[in-house]
Amino acid sequence: MMQPEKIVISASRRTDIPAFYMDWFMDAILAGRFVVENPFNRRKSIVEVNPARVHSIVFWSKNFGPFLLGGFGSRLLDVGYKLFFHFTINSAVSILEPGLLPLEQRIEQAGKLAKLVGPGAVCWRFDPICFFRQGDGPIQDNLGDFDKIASRLAESGISRLTVSFLDYYAKISRRLSKHPGLAFVLPDAARQAEILNDLAQRAAPLGLELFTCCEKQAFDALPEGSAIRAGACIDHGLLESLYGPGLSRRPDKGQRTKAGCFCNESRDIGSYNLQPCGHNCLFCYANPAAL
């Protein structure tokens, strides 16, 4: 008899649950169900959860401090859940990401996650790569700490790196209105491909493999034979290699497939509306708490 397909819980593309909402998350885990609001029509649905039904939980965050300090990872592992972590660690540019801890503390958190679940279950995200100008000044970027972060994470055994470039959303314009003279600069696909190649060449000697996230134009502009791969942030094949079979391998039709998203199915249990993120990043597509 075939075993029923298991599900992947995404926690979450829509907000930072490990930083701000782990008590809510654990209450739902103990209750065995999440009540999830559709971000488009606000209709609510139920996602039933238990260790037998859930193949793995994929957490996304820019600050795993509360997650680690609260012992949430150990508690989830103890009852049988399998965990994977997407950890966004960009260079320390406070005007872009004003609500974050110092870079050194975030790097240390990554090492603790690698010890908790193994480095193969931790993905470093440099996301997004940003170019910006203040007034008539020179074009700046947020790549200044890339080599430092790469070196330190490689020491923890982390080998997967996902990158993307800034996508310009209407919400960004509203945030920029609070910073007169500040403007984002968007490089074309050819320039993006050059940047990807440069980062991949810097990361490779450290054992870091570079994947893109929803960057079809830049990926298509890469030279033939490039080692850079178009990635899937929810990758059933990767999760099965870590935690065994049981997943559908079907693509997630709710993601930006035309932009180059190769993610497989997952159930995202976060909410833009009910769980606004407190990081208040200038480039974010979600709903910061300050707005």
N, C-alpha and C positions, 0 to 999 in steps of 0.2 A: 504493500500500500504506500502510495506517495505521501510524503509528509507535507502538511500545508505550508505555503510560503510564509516566511517571516517578514517583518517590516523593519525599516530603519527609521529611527526617530531623529529628526533634525532639530537641534536646540541651540540656536535658531538663526536662520538667515535674517529674521525680522527685528531682532533686538539682541542685547547681550545678557542672556540668562545667567551664565556663570558669575558675572560681575554684580548683578542686581536682583535676580529673581530665583535664587536657588531654594529658598524656603517654599515659595509657591510651587516650584518644580517637584520638590520632595513630597509635598502634601498630595500632589496629583499622582505621583508614583505609588504612594501608600494607599491612595484611594483606588488605584488600578485603572484610572481613566483621566484623560485630558479633555477639557471642553475647549474646542478650537474655533476661533472666529475667522471666517473667510475674509481676507483683506480687501476684497473687492465689493462684495454684497453684504458683508457683516453677518451672514448666516452662520449659525453655530452647529458644529458636529462633534461627535464623540470619538475619541481614539482610545480604544481599550489597550492597556499595557500590562504585561507581566514578563518575567524573564524567559518564559517558554515561547511567547509570541514575538518578542522584540529581539531581532538578531543583534543589533548594536545601536548605541546612542552616539550621535555625532554632535559634539559641543563646538560652538563657535564663540570666540571671545577675544577681547583686547586686554583683559585683566582677569586672570584666573586666581588672584589673591583670595577673594572671598570663598571661592570653590575649594581651594586648598586648605585655608585656615579652618573652614567649617567641617573638614573631613568628609565632604560629600562624595568624593571619588571612592574612598575606601568603603563607605556605606553602600554605594551602588554595586561595587564589585562583590561585596560580601553576600549580597542577596542574588547574585548571578547575572548581573547586567555586564555587557561588554562595551567598552568605551573607546571612542576615537576623538581626537582633539584637533581642531583648526585654530591656530593661535596667530593672530595678526600682530606682528611686531614691525613697525615702521621706524624710520629714523626720528629722533626727538626734534620735532618742529612744532613748538607749542601753539603757534597760530593756527595750524591745521588740526591738531588733536589736543585741545586744551584740557580735557578732563582725564588724562592718563597719568599713571604713576611714572616715576623716573625710569628711563630705559633700562638701567642696570637691574632694577627689581623685576621688570618683565622678563628679561633674559633668565634670571634666576628661577622664575616660575616655570619657564619652559623646561629647564633641567629637572625640576621636581615632577613635572608631568611625565617626562621620559622615564624616570625611575618608577613612577606609579604603574604605568601600563606598557612600558617598553617604547623605545624611540620610534619603532615602526608605526606606532599608532598616534604619532604626533606629526602634524604638518605645519610647517612655518609658512605663513602668508605674508608677503610684502604687498600690501593691497590697500589703496591703489598707489601706483607711482604717480606723483603729482609734479607738474611744472607750474610756476606761478610768478607773478611780477607785482611789486608794490610801487605804484606810481610810475615814474619814468625810470625806475631802477632796473638792474639786470635781471634776466630770467633766473629764477632759483628753482631748486628741486628738493625732494625729501630723500635723496639717495645717499646722503653723507655718511650714515652709519651702517650702510649695507655690509661692508666687509667685516666690521666688528661683530655685527649680529651673526653673520654667516659663520665666522670662525668659532664664536662661543657656542652656537647651537650644534655645530658639527662635533664639538668636544663632547656634547651630551649624546651623540649618536644619531641625531635627527638628520635625515637624508632626503626629505621631500620638501620642495619649495614651490609654492604657487604664487604667481604674480599676475597683476592686472593693472591697467591704466585707468585714470579717472574717466568716468562717464558723467556727462554734465546733465543733471536733473534740475527741474524747476525749483526744487527746494534749495538747491545750492545758491541760486540767485537771491533768494530771500535772506540767506545767511550772509552772503557777500555784502548786502546792503548795510550791514552793521560794521563793515570794514572798508570805508571809502578808500578808493585807490588800489585795492587789492583785486587782482584778476587772475584766473587760471589761464594757462597757455596749453593748448592741446596739440601735441606733435602729430604729424601725419603718419600713415602706416609704415612708410619706409623708415622714418626716424625711430618709430617704436620697435621695428624689427632690429635695427642697429643696437638699441638699448637692450633688448632681450638677449641678443648674441653676447654683448659685453657682460651682462650679469651672469649668463650661463658659463662663460669662460672663467669668470672669477669664482663661481660657486663650485665648478666641477672638481678642481684639485682638492676641495674639502669633502668630497663625496656627496655633494648636494645635487640632486637632479631637478631641473627646472621645468615646471609645467605652467601653461597659461590658463587663465580663467576668462572665458567669454571674450576672446581677443582674435576673432576670425580674420579680420583685415591685417592685423600685425602678423599673425601666424602665416597667412598666405603670402606675405611679403618676405618671409625668411628664405634664405638660400636653400636650394635643394640639398638634402642630406643633413640638414640641421638636426642636432641631438635634442632640441627642445620639443616637448610634446604638448599637444592640446589636452588639457586635463579635465577630469571629472572630480568635482569636490566631494560628491557622494558617489563613490566608485564601488559598486557591488563586488567587482573582481578583487579589489584590494581588501575590502572588508572580509570577504570570504577567505582570502589567503591568511588573514590574521585570526579569524574566529570560526571558520568552518562554513559549510554550505548552508543553503536554505533561502537564498534570495532570488528574485525573478530575473535579474539582469535587464529588465525593461528600462527604456529611457524615461526620464521624467518630462512629460509633455508640458508641464507647467512652467518650465524654465526657458531661458532665452536661447533656444536651439539655433535660431538664425544668426545669433551673435557668436556662436561657437561653444555653447554649453553642451557637454557630453554627460551630464549627471544622470544617474539612475534614480529610480523612484525612492522617495522618502516621504514621511509625514512630518511636516514642520508644525510644531506645537506653540510657537511664539506668536506675538501679536504686535504689529506696529502701533495700533491704537491703544490697547490696554496696558502695554508694557513699554512705554517710551524709554529709549536708551539715554543714560545720563552722561555719556562721554562727550556729546555735542561736537562731534567732528565736523569740520567745515564742509567736507566733500560727501557726506553721507546721504544715501537715498532713503534712509529710514526716518523715524519721527523722534528727534531728540527731545528730551524732557524740557529743554529751555524754550521750545517753540510752542 
